[in-house]
Amino acid sequence: MQNYQELKVWQKSHAFVLEIYKLTDDFPKTETFGLISQMRRSAVSVPANLAEGCGKKGTLDIAKFFQISLGSLHETEYYLLLSRDLNYITIEVFESRDLEIKEIKAMLISLIKTVRSSQD
């Protein structure tokens, strides 16, 4: 597998993590060990699992880690929705970040399909 930093989906998900860190800086301090921690960890898990997957040899292992990235992205998507419903972020911020999630999701799904088809 190639260098993970060259993957466009890794670059986009890494940039997204940086945005999540900035976004959650403004959350109530009561959420430090709750939503802030959970949201940051799930967001970080997306590029981290892409990086780990790129270090694996077999396509089954690679696909497994990329699938974990997708699961973490879905988890982050929910935390973003929850943040909106708790009025921690505006509708505009939610819609902007949600659009980014959808783009990353499409890229991940495409990458997973590509990796899985290479094992045939």
N, C-alpha and C positions, 0 to 999 in steps of 0.2 A: 504494500500500500504506500501511497505517496506521503510526503510531509504534510501533516494535518494543517499547518499554517497556510498551505497553498490552497486548501479547500475553501471555496467561496462561502459555503454554508458554515464552516468554522469561523471565518472572518465575520460574517454577519451575526452569528450567535454570540461571538465574543463581544462585539460592539453592543449587542443587546444587553448582555450582562452588565456592562459599564453603565448603560442607561438605567437598568434596574437598581443598581447601587445608588445612583444619584436620586432616582425617584423615591426610594424608600428612606433616604435621609430625612425627608420631610414628614414621615409617618409619626404618629404619636409615640413617645418614648415607652409607653406601656406595651407597645408591640415589639419591642426590641428582641425579646426571646420567643415571640409568637410569629406573627405574620411576616415581619421583616426577615427573621432568620430563615423561615421556611421558603419564602419567595426567593431570597438570594441563593439559598442552597439548590433549589430546583433549577433556577436559571443557570447557575454555574455548572450544574451537572450536564447540561446540553453540550457545550464545547469540550468539557472535560472528558466525556464519554466518546466524543468524536476523536479526540486526541488518543485516548487509550485504544480505541478500535483500530486506529491507524498503526498502532504498535503490534498488533496481532498478525499472525501468519495466515491462518486458514480463513476462507471466506465465511464460514459459519460463525467463527468468533468475531470477525469484523462486523458482520451483519447484526449479531447479538448486541454489541455495544452501540451501534448506530440506532437500533431499535430502542435501547434504553434511553438514548438521547431524545428520541421522539416521545417516549413516555414522560420524561422530565419536562419537555416542552408543554405537553398537555397539562401537567400539574401547574406549571407557571401560568398557563392561560387561565386556569381556575383562580389562582391567587390574584391575578390581575382583575378578574371579574369581581371577586370578593372585595378587593380594594375600592373598586368603583362603587359597589353597593354600600360600603361603609363610609362613603364620601371622603376617602383618603386621597383620591385622585379625581380629576374632573372627567367629564364625558369625553372631552376632546383628547385628553391625555390617554384615556382608555382606548379610544378608537385608533389613535396613532400607534400605540404599542401593540394593539390587537392586530393591526394590519401587518406589522413586522413579524408577529408570531405566525400569521398565516403564510407569509412569504418563506420564513424559515422552515415551517412545516412542509410546504410543497417541495422545497429543496431537499429536505431530509428524506421524504418519501421517495423522491426520484433517485437519490443516492442509494437508499436501501434496495430498491428494485434493481438498480444497476449491479450492485454487489451480489445480490441473490441470483441474478441471471448469469453471472460469470461462473457460478458453481455448476451450471448445467453442462 
